Amino acid sequence: MSEGEQLATLIVDDEPLAVERMQVICSRIPALRIVGTAGDGAAALRMIEALKPELLLLDMTMPEADGLAVARNIADIVPDPAERPAVVFVTAHDSFAVEAFDLDAVDYVLKPVAPDRLERAIDRALARRGASNGGGANAGGQPAEDKYISEFWVPHRSELLRVGADEVSRIDAERDYVRLHVPGGSHLLLETISSLEKRLDPARFIRVHRSHILRRDTITGLKHDGLGVWSVELGEAEPLRIGRTYLKSVKAMAGR
């Protein structure tokens, strides 16, 4: 995008006051040009087809068609991926983040929207647009051949934090959540460990137990505890028992 060029932006929200507030915030961001607003999902899809916006600031919960439904249907009305708008979800709910990023959302901004937080989302949209124009990437800014997740977006106070997959050393199941262990702490993410496992690169991560996934390079050894029971050794951390279901694949990693 050349200097002075702006992203044609469509605001979608069923609350008039929320639309008005967003218009005020956007008016102070030079990179944005508001081309319209929509009050529900069906109207949003009609306006996307008619106005061809480059960016959607999209509410999550709306009558008729919610934000997720709008995002899913964009491809039907804009067949060319290069012409589809970037999507930034703007919502009061943090429980839809996994679904949002599965749909290639640029960002997920929690209400009440802070102007500096929205500006960071716009920066990401601009960066993605630049990567797309440069070629060699898909709509998510990732190499087209990379089908595995490379980053996580986790709730933290009033925003979502980016956590690179290479920062995560261990993933633990906690009912319908997973806990991502990173240097200095951990993050909870609303997703089951089984669904997340399918999106992880098996060359980088391995499931060792129904409740544990490990980054492969954190494993320093395998230990036979007797009676067919094995554990993975993790350097200075406590060893983890290997579940019987996963023992064969873990041993295969070690060429056993």
C-alpha positions in Angstrom: 0.0 0.0 0.0 1.5 3.3 -1.0 1.7 6.3 1.3 -1.6 8.0 1.6 -3.6 5.0 0.4 -6.4 3.9 2.8 -8.2 0.6 3.5 -11.8 0.8 2.4 -13.6 -0.3 5.6 -17.0 -1.7 6.4 -18.2 -1.6 10.0 -20.7 -4.3 11.0 -22.5 -4.2 14.3 -26.1 -4.4 15.4 -25.7 -1.8 18.2 -26.0 1.8 16.8 -24.0 3.2 19.6 -21.2 0.7 19.0 -21.2 1.7 15.3 -21.1 5.3 16.2 -18.2 4.8 18.6 -16.3 2.8 16.0 -16.8 5.5 13.4 -15.3 8.0 15.8 -12.3 5.9 16.5 -11.8 5.0 12.8 -11.9 8.7 11.9 -8.7 9.2 13.8 -6.8 6.4 12.1 -5.4 7.7 8.8 -5.1 4.3 7.3 -8.9 3.8 7.3 -11.6 5.1 5.0 -15.2 4.1 6.1 -17.3 3.1 3.1 -20.4 1.9 4.9 -22.0 0.3 8.0 -24.3 -2.7 8.4 -26.5 -3.7 11.3 -26.8 -7.4 10.7 -25.1 -10.3 9.0 -27.3 -10.4 5.9 -26.9 -6.7 5.3 -23.1 -7.1 5.7 -22.9 -9.8 3.0 -25.0 -7.6 0.6 -22.7 -4.6 1.3 -19.5 -6.7 0.9 -20.7 -7.8 -2.6 -21.7 -4.2 -3.5 -18.9 -2.2 -2.0 -15.9 -4.6 -2.2 -14.4 -3.4 1.1 -10.8 -4.2 2.0 -11.4 -4.5 5.7 -14.3 -5.7 7.9 -14.7 -4.6 11.5 -17.1 -7.3 12.3 -19.2 -7.8 15.4 -19.6 -11.4 16.6 -23.2 -11.7 17.9 -25.8 -10.3 15.6 -29.4 -11.3 14.5 -30.0 -13.5 11.4 -26.3 -14.2 10.6 -23.6 -13.8 13.2 -20.0 -12.7 12.6 -18.7 -16.2 12.1 -21.5 -16.9 9.5 -20.5 -13.7 7.6 -16.8 -14.7 7.6 -17.7 -18.2 6.4 -19.8 -16.8 3.5 -17.3 -14.2 2.2 -15.7 -16.7 -0.2 -19.1 -17.4 -1.8 -19.6 -13.7 -2.8 -15.9 -12.8 -3.4 -14.5 -15.9 -5.2 -11.0 -14.4 -5.8 -9.0 -14.7 -2.5 -6.9 -11.7 -3.4 -10.1 -9.5 -3.4 -11.6 -10.7 -0.1 -11.6 -8.3 2.8 -9.4 -8.8 5.8 -11.5 -9.5 8.9 -11.0 -8.0 12.4 -13.6 -9.3 14.8 -14.8 -6.8 17.3 -16.7 -8.4 20.2 -17.5 -8.4 23.9 -17.0 -12.2 24.0 -13.6 -13.9 24.2 -15.0 -17.4 23.7 -15.1 -17.4 19.9 -11.4 -16.7 19.3 -10.5 -20.3 18.1 -13.3 -20.3 15.5 -12.4 -16.7 14.4 -8.7 -17.6 13.7 -9.8 -20.8 12.0 -11.5 -18.5 9.6 -8.3 -16.6 9.0 -9.2 -13.5 11.0 -6.5 -10.9 11.1 -7.3 -10.0 14.8 -9.9 -10.4 17.5 -10.5 -7.1 19.5 -12.5 -7.1 22.7 -15.0 -4.4 23.6 -14.9 -1.8 24.8 -12.5 -1.0 22.0 -9.4 0.9 23.0 -8.1 3.1 20.1 -4.5 1.9 20.4 -5.7 -1.7 20.4 -7.6 -1.2 17.2 -4.6 0.5 15.6 -2.5 -2.6 16.3 -5.2 -4.7 14.6 -5.1 -2.3 11.6 -1.3 -2.7 11.5 -1.8 -6.4 11.2 -4.3 -6.0 8.4 -1.8 -3.8 6.5 1.0 -6.2 7.1 -1.1 -9.1 5.8 -2.1 -7.0 2.7 1.5 -6.3 2.0 2.5 -10.0 2.4 -0.4 -10.9 0.0 0.7 -8.4 -2.6 4.2 -9.7 -2.3 3.1 -13.2 -3.3 4.0 -16.6 -2.0 1.5 -16.5 0.9 -2.1 -17.3 1.5 -4.8 -15.0 3.0 -3.3 -15.6 6.5 0.1 -14.4 5.5 1.5 -17.9 5.9 3.2 -20.0 3.2 0.5 -21.8 1.2 2.0 -25.2 1.8 2.0 -24.7 5.6 -1.2 -26.3 6.8 -0.3 -26.4 10.5 -0.8 -23.7 13.1 2.2 -21.4 13.6 0.7 -19.2 16.3 -1.9 -19.0 19.0 -4.1 -16.1 20.1 -4.8 -16.3 23.8 -7.1 -14.1 25.9 -5.2 -11.7 28.2 -7.1 -9.0 30.1 -8.8 -6.9 27.4 -7.0 -8.2 24.4 -5.6 -11.3 22.8 -1.9 -12.1 22.8 0.0 -13.8 20.0 2.0 -16.8 21.1 4.2 -18.5 18.5 4.0 -22.2 18.3 7.7 -22.5 18.7 7.4 -20.8 22.2 5.1 -23.6 23.5 7.0 -26.4 25.2 4.0 -28.4 26.5 0.3 -28.5 26.2 -2.0 -29.9 28.9 -5.6 -30.8 28.7 -8.0 -29.1 31.2 -11.5 -30.3 30.3 -12.6 -28.2 27.3 -9.5 -26.1 27.5 -5.8 -26.5 26.9 -3.0 -24.9 28.9 -0.1 -23.7 26.8 3.2 -23.7 28.7 5.6 -21.0 27.6 8.8 -19.5 29.2 7.8 -17.7 32.4 4.2 -18.9 32.6 1.2 -20.4 30.8 -2.0 -19.5 28.9 -5.5 -21.1 28.8 -7.1 -21.6 25.4 -10.7 -22.7 24.8 -10.1 -25.8 22.7 -9.9 -29.5 23.3 -6.5 -31.2 23.2 -7.7 -33.6 20.5 -8.9 -30.9 18.1 -5.7 -28.9 18.7 -3.5 -32.0 18.0 -4.9 -32.2 14.5 -3.7 -28.6 13.8 -0.1 -29.1 15.2 2.8 -30.0 13.0 3.7 -33.6 13.9 7.3 -32.9 13.0 7.4 -30.4 15.9 4.9 -31.8 18.4 4.1 -35.3 19.7 1.2 -36.5 22.0 2.6 -38.6 24.8 -0.6 -39.0 26.9 -4.3 -38.2 26.6 -3.6 -35.1 28.7 -0.2 -34.0 27.3 1.4 -32.9 24.1 5.1 -32.0 24.0 7.3 -30.1 21.7 9.7 -32.8 20.4 12.9 -30.9 21.1 12.1 -30.6 24.8 12.3 -34.4 25.2 15.8 -35.4 26.4 15.2 -39.1 26.8 12.9 -42.1 27.4 12.9 -44.1 30.6 11.6 -47.6 31.2 10.0 -47.7 34.6 9.2 -51.4 34.6 6.1 -53.5 33.8 5.8 -51.9 30.4 5.6 -48.4 31.8 7.7 -45.7 30.1 8.2 -42.0 30.8 9.6 -39.1 28.8 12.5 -37.2 30.4 12.4 -33.4 30.1 15.7 -32.1 31.3 15.3 -30.5 34.7 11.5 -30.8 34.6 9.7 -33.8 36.1 9.4 -36.8 33.8 5.9 -37.4 32.3 4.4 -40.9 32.0 3.7 -42.0 28.5 0.1 -43.3 27.9 -0.1 -46.8 26.5 -2.0 -45.5 23.5 0.9 -43.2 22.5 3.9 -45.4 23.5 4.4 -46.9 20.0 4.6 -43.5 18.3 6.9 -42.1 21.0 9.2 -45.0 20.7 9.2 -44.6 16.9 10.5 -41.1 17.4 13.5 -42.6 19.1 13.9 -45.3 16.4 12.7 -48.1 18.7 
